[in-house]
Amino acid sequence: MLSSMLSVRNCAFSVVEDHALPAEAVCELLHEPQYVYTAATIKDGWKLYQENNPDIIFNRYQLPDGSGHALARRIRNIGLMLISLWQR
């Protein structure tokens, strides 16, 4: 699993997801890390990135204020970014 690939204890995570259920699920899975930040829009996700400099970002592709791909293009110095294509 993810924890076997890298030490997540000292990692900061950002979860950019506008639906509560998948955001809560990812946060629940990440119970081990010390820092998990959440945002529901590209604008707030960018602000979280600038303020907290997370190591890993879980980024939804389709967000209320545009494509998560736009956020991914702005964030280039990140160790790992996962983009979710989850649909209701």
Legacy VTK file of the C-alpha trace (Angstrom):
# vtk DataFile Version 3.0
C-alpha trace
ASCII
DATASET POLYDATA
POINTS 88 float
0.000 0.000 0.000
0.941 3.669 0.054
2.533 3.441 3.503
4.872 0.693 2.288
6.084 2.863 -0.609
6.991 5.877 1.500
6.856 7.039 5.077
3.617 8.977 5.402
4.044 9.846 9.071
5.846 13.101 8.310
4.038 13.912 5.063
1.512 16.680 4.565
-1.443 15.862 2.316
-3.858 18.098 0.440
-7.242 16.728 -0.624
-8.962 18.886 -3.278
-12.425 17.345 -3.644
-15.835 19.036 -3.797
-17.880 16.001 -2.689
-17.904 15.130 1.005
-17.965 11.321 0.717
-14.741 10.783 -1.276
-12.981 13.598 0.611
-13.875 11.981 3.949
-12.825 8.548 2.654
-9.384 9.802 1.617
-8.963 11.624 4.941
-9.964 8.456 6.800
-7.395 6.431 4.859
-4.776 9.026 5.753
-5.268 8.754 9.498
-1.557 8.157 9.990
-0.072 11.410 8.611
0.237 14.396 10.856
-1.212 16.936 8.424
-4.197 16.575 6.065
-5.639 19.733 4.481
-8.858 19.847 2.467
-10.317 22.211 -0.130
-13.347 22.035 -2.429
-12.252 24.365 -5.245
-9.202 25.071 -7.390
-8.901 28.496 -5.781
-8.874 27.055 -2.253
-6.625 24.163 -3.304
-4.058 26.611 -4.676
-4.227 28.628 -1.452
-3.693 25.450 0.614
-0.728 24.525 -1.535
0.887 27.933 -1.081
0.260 28.031 2.676
1.100 24.421 3.574
3.378 23.063 0.828
2.020 19.482 0.999
4.084 16.505 -0.052
1.191 14.696 -1.755
-2.005 16.068 -3.322
-5.189 14.145 -4.076
-6.830 16.338 -6.693
-10.262 15.829 -8.225
-10.374 16.360 -11.995
-13.768 18.059 -12.176
-14.214 20.857 -9.616
-16.865 23.588 -9.347
-14.537 26.348 -10.544
-12.888 24.394 -13.370
-10.675 21.448 -14.186
-8.365 20.007 -11.565
-5.890 19.779 -14.436
-5.562 23.577 -14.216
-4.474 23.223 -10.580
-2.064 20.443 -11.531
-0.448 22.699 -14.163
0.075 25.447 -11.559
1.639 23.057 -9.054
4.838 21.698 -10.530
7.138 21.138 -7.540
5.267 18.289 -5.865
6.442 14.797 -5.051
3.191 13.071 -6.017
-0.191 14.208 -7.313
-3.091 11.808 -7.764
-6.044 12.939 -9.884
-9.440 11.422 -9.221
-11.981 10.881 -11.989
-14.706 9.803 -9.537
-18.231 10.612 -10.714
-21.593 10.411 -8.968
LINES 1 89
88 0 1 2 3 4 5 6 7 8 9 10 11 12 13 14 15 16 17 18 19 20 21 22 23 24 25 26 27 28 29 30 31 32 33 34 35 36 37 38 39 40 41 42 43 44 45 46 47 48 49 50 51 52 53 54 55 56 57 58 59 60 61 62 63 64 65 66 67 68 69 70 71 72 73 74 75 76 77 78 79 80 81 82 83 84 85 86 87
